[in-house]
Structures are given as structure tokens and as C-alpha cells.
Amino acid sequence: MNGNGDVECLAFRNPEKFGVLLINKSGRETDVKLDLLNAPATTPDPILPSVESIALREGEVKRGMIPEFPPVVTLQPYEVRLLML
């Protein structure tokens, strides 16, 4: 991950799951470029997406599935995003 000091990142990997937790601590929208090292190899599949995306912003939880880990994640002000494979 590269970006600025306004974003916290925590990655985890165990035999069942791989994921990244991103926290935007600023009051402005922020783009975060993800450089995923040691991540399991995946093939994007738009029909059966494999990456779960959970976003918490403005007191609401938004949950969905996406085809792959995005190379860039746009975080809204004070958003918390969890991406899991």
C-alpha cells in the first residue's frame, strides 16, 4: 500500500482467508494504491465474484462481492473498508 499518513492498513492471512482492512482517518476522499505481496493468486470472475467488500461510512454498512482485489481503493471521509478473499 502507498498513500499518506491519513490511512491505516492491516492485512491478514490464514489458511481460510486473506484480507485487508483500510481506515481513512481524514475528512477527505482518499485514493489508496494496494501493492499486495504474498496474496493468493486469483483469477477475476465477474459471474462468481470472490472478493467480499464491506464498507462502513456515515453510520451505514455496505456489503457486496467484487471480482478481484482492486489496484486502487477510493475511501470516502472516515470510511472503514474490509476486503476479504
C-alpha positions in Angstrom: 0.0 0.0 0.0 1.2 3.5 -0.6 -0.6 6.7 0.3 -0.4 9.1 3.1 -0.4 9.0 6.9 -4.2 9.5 7.0 -4.9 5.9 6.0 -4.2 2.9 8.3 -3.8 -0.6 6.7 -3.9 -4.0 8.4 -3.5 -7.2 6.3 -4.1 -10.7 7.4 -3.7 -14.2 6.0 -4.6 -17.6 7.4 -5.4 -20.9 5.7 -9.0 -19.9 5.2 -9.0 -16.2 4.4 -6.8 -13.3 3.2 -7.9 -9.7 3.7 -7.0 -6.1 4.0 -8.6 -3.6 6.4 -8.3 0.1 5.4 -9.2 3.0 7.6 -9.4 6.6 6.3 -8.8 8.9 9.2 -9.1 12.1 7.3 -12.1 14.2 6.4 -11.5 14.0 2.7 -11.8 11.3 0.0 -8.5 9.4 -0.4 -7.3 7.0 -3.1 -5.1 4.1 -1.8 -3.0 2.1 -4.2 -2.7 -1.5 -3.0 0.5 -3.5 -3.6 -0.5 -6.9 -2.4 2.6 -9.1 -1.6 2.2 -12.7 -0.7 -1.5 -12.6 -1.6 -3.1 -15.7 -3.0 -3.3 -15.7 -6.8 -6.8 -15.2 -8.1 -8.5 -15.0 -11.5 -11.1 -12.3 -11.8 -14.6 -13.7 -12.3 -17.4 -11.2 -12.9 -20.0 -14.0 -12.8 -19.0 -15.5 -9.5 -17.1 -12.7 -7.7 -14.7 -14.0 -5.0 -13.7 -10.8 -3.0 -16.1 -9.7 -0.2 -16.1 -5.9 0.3 -17.6 -4.4 3.5 -17.6 -0.6 3.9 -18.6 1.3 7.0 -19.2 5.0 6.3 -21.5 7.6 7.8 -23.0 5.0 10.2 -24.1 2.6 7.4 -22.7 -0.7 6.4 -22.4 -1.5 2.7 -21.6 -5.2 1.8 -21.0 -6.7 -1.6 -18.9 -9.0 -3.7 -16.4 -7.8 -6.3 -14.5 -9.8 -9.0 -10.9 -9.2 -7.6 -8.8 -7.0 -5.3 -8.8 -3.6 -6.9 -5.4 -2.0 -7.6 -6.8 1.3 -6.2 -9.4 1.8 -3.5 -11.2 5.1 -3.1 -12.1 5.7 0.5 -14.7 8.3 1.5 -14.0 10.6 4.5 -13.7 8.5 7.7 -14.6 5.2 5.9 -13.5 1.8 7.1 -13.2 -0.9 4.3 -12.6 -4.6 4.7 -11.7 -6.6 1.6 -11.6 -10.4 2.1 -10.8 -13.3 -0.2 
